Amino acid sequence: MKKTIFLLAAAAMISACSTVPITGRSQLNLVNDSEVLQSSLTSYASFMQSATKSTQTTQSAQVTRVGKRIAAATEAYLKANGLADEVKNFAWEFNLVKSDEVNAWCMPGGKIVVYEGIMKLVGSDDELAVVMGHEVAHAVAKHSNERMSQQVLAQYGAAAVSMATSGKSYATQQIAQQVYGLGAQYGVMQPFSRKHESEADKIGLVLMTIAGYNPDCAVTFWQKMAANSSSSTPEFLSSHPSHSTRIKDIQGWLPSVKKQYAK
């Protein structure tokens, strides 16, 4: 009996796998897009109620301008690669908020928030495209879905498969509160894993290149981030790649990305 349950769970797990655009990585996806979008919109609305929008009109316009180009490139890629149905999941919105924090994020559904603090390191539209491309990449790759799926599985075991695929949303809503930190943890989501961060770097590099921005600026931007960072946390203890690892990876990806995606 236990063997049968295991085999059924394994089969269901395989059927619950999806593929990340651009990288082609297989990922676990036990939660419905609609549930993830509903939860993320709730968290986004909560954040915007407490946040103060920036009064820096030039920078706000820059965020919107670059955001729209990255969004258009994202939709163009999805449509050109048989993923047109994914476009309906995005209702793009771009906000610059008043905060000295060096941060930016994109919720599932395309809700993008940039903090004034990171704009101090942005010297051009190309460098801002590095930031925006990276954050949009998290949404395109459905990293939030994957994190929720991993937590559902960890908390509910094999039963998670039938639960997550039977339309019972209570448990996944509870998981969403942990993932998005409703009402409490603004960063705004807990950091993604190093694997997700590295994947977002690569996908973001592709998206900014498709949008017509200079991908070489990804190296100079992350060099600025490294110079601005005061963290001495060892990479194996961090949820993000070290700056040196990130820059080395980007430099390795650049030739093929420019060859395949540059206009």
N, C-alpha and C positions, 0 to 999 in steps of 0.2 A: 504493500500500500504506500509506504513512504517513498519507494522508488517511483511509483506511478505519479505521486504528487510532485516529486522533484522533476520528472520528465515533462509533466504538464506545465509546471512553472517555467522550466527552461524554454519550452516551446513558445510560451506566451511572452517571455522576455525577449526572445529573438524577434517575434512579430512586433514588439514594442520599440524596436530599434529604428532610428532614422539616420539620415546622412547629412553631415554639415556641408552647406554649399562652399565651394572653392577648395576647401582642404580635403573633402571626401571622407572625413573621419566618421566612423559609425558611433552613434551615441544612444544612450538609453533615454526613452521618452515615454513615461507612464502617465503623463498628465495631458489634459486637453488644452489646446491653444486658448479656447474661450475662457477656461478657468484661470490660466496664467494672465491673460489680458485683463480680466475683471479684477484680479487681485492687484496687478501692477497699477491699474488706473486708480484704484482706491488709495494706494500708497502715494501715487503721484499727486493726486488731489489734496491729500493730507499735507504733503510737503509744501505745495504751492500756497496753501492757506497760511502757513507759518513763515514762509520765505518772503524776502523783500526783493522785488525786481530791481535790477540795476537801473540807474538813471544815466549811465554812460551810453548816450544814444549812438555814438559812432561804433563802439564795441558791440552793442546790442544788434545793430544793423549788420555788422560783420558776422556775428554768430548766425543770424538768420540767413544771410547770403551764402555762407559756406555750407550751412546745414542743408539748405534746399538743393545745392548742387550734389552733395553727398547722397541725399535722399533720392534724387533723380537717377544718379548712377546706380544706386542699390536696386531700384525698381527696374531699371533697364537691364541689369545683369540677371535678375530673377526671371524677367519675361523672356529673355533671350536663351535661357537655359532650362526651359520647361517648368519653371517654378512660379508661373503667373498667379496661381492661387494664393501664394504667400503674400502677395502685395496687399491683399485685402486686410491683412493683420496690422497694417501700418496706417496711423493717422498722425502725420508728422506735426510736431510742435517744438519750437526752439525758444529757450529762455536763458537770459543771462541774469544771474542773481547776485545780490550784494553780499559778498563774503570774501575774506582774505584767504580762505582755504584754497589750496592748489588742487582742484578737483573738477571732474565733469562726469556725467553719466547719461546713459540712455536706457529708459525703461522699455520692456517689451511693448510694442505698439508704436514706437517711434517718438516717445516723449523725451526730449533731450534738454538737459540742464547743464549749463557751464557756469562755473564760479569766477568772479572777478579776479581772484588770486592767480588762476592759471593764465589769465590773459596778460599778466606781467611778463610771462615767458614766451608769449606768442608774438613773433616779429613780422608775420605776414599771413595772408590767407592760406598759403601752402602749409605753414606750421599749424595753423588752426585745423586744417583738414586732417592732419595727423591725429589730433585729439578726437575730432568728430568721427573720422573713419574708424578709429579704434572702438569708440563707444557704440556706434551703430553696429559694428561687427558682432558685439556681444548679443545684440537683439537678433541679427540675421542668423547667427549660429545657435540661437535658442539656448544659450547657456543657463538662463534662469529655469527653463523647463527641465534641463538636465540636472540642475542642482536640486530642484524640487523632487524629481524622480528618484534621485539618489537618497534623499532624506525619507521619502515615502517608503522606499525599499528597506532602508535601515531600521525604520520604526515598526513597520508592519510585516516585513519578511515576504515570504512567497504569497501571502494573502494580498499583498499590495497589487499584484498583477490583476486579479479579478476585481479588486476594489476600484482601482484606477481606471479600469476599462468598462465598468458597469454603470457609470454616470453618477456614482455616489461621490459628491464633491466635498462633504464635510471634512474628511481627513486631509484632502489636498488643500483646502482653505486654511486649515490649521498649520500645515507645512508652509504655506505661502506667508503666513504671518511671521514665521521664523526667518524665511528667506528675505523678505522685504523689510522686516523689522517694523511692522505697522505701529505708528505712533511713538516709536522710541529710537531706533538706530538709524541715524542719518549720517552717513557716508555715501549713498543712501541704502545700498544693499551691502551686506557683508562682502568682503573681497572675494572675487572669484579665485579659483585655484590657479597655480602657475601654468597648468596646461591650458586653461581657458584664456588666461592673459596672453600667453604666447600665440595662441590661435587667433585671438582678436587683433594682435599686432599684424599677423600675416594677412588676414582678411581685410583689415583696415587699410593696409598698404595697397592692396588690389583695388578697393573701392575708391580711394583717393586718386589713384592712377587713372581709373576709368573716368572719374569726374574731371580729369584734365589738370590735376594738381601735380606738382613736382615731388615724386616719392623720395628723392634724395634728401628732402627736408626732414624726413623722419629721423635720420641720423643726427642732424644738427639739433632738432628739437629735444630728442632724448638725451643728448649730451648736455643741453641746458638743464633738463630735469635732474640729471646726475649731479651737476654742479650745485643745484639748488637744494639737493637732498641732504638732510642731516642724519639720516637713518644709518645705523651700523649693524642692523639685524642681519645675521648670516642668511644667505639665500635659502638654505634648507629649512629655516624656521619661518620664512616669509611666504605669504600667499602670492607674491609677485616675483617675477624673475629679477635677478640683480640687474642694475643698469648696464653693466658690462656685458652680461649675457644677452640682454635685450638688443643692445646695439650691434653685437656680433651677429645675432640671428638676422636682424634686419639687413645688415650689409650682405649677408649670404643670400637672402631672398631677392634683393634688388635687381640683379641682372636678369633673372627669369621673369620677374614681374614686369619690368620695363619692356622686355622683348615681347611678352604675350599680350599686355594690356595697354601699353602707351599708344596714344593716337598718332 
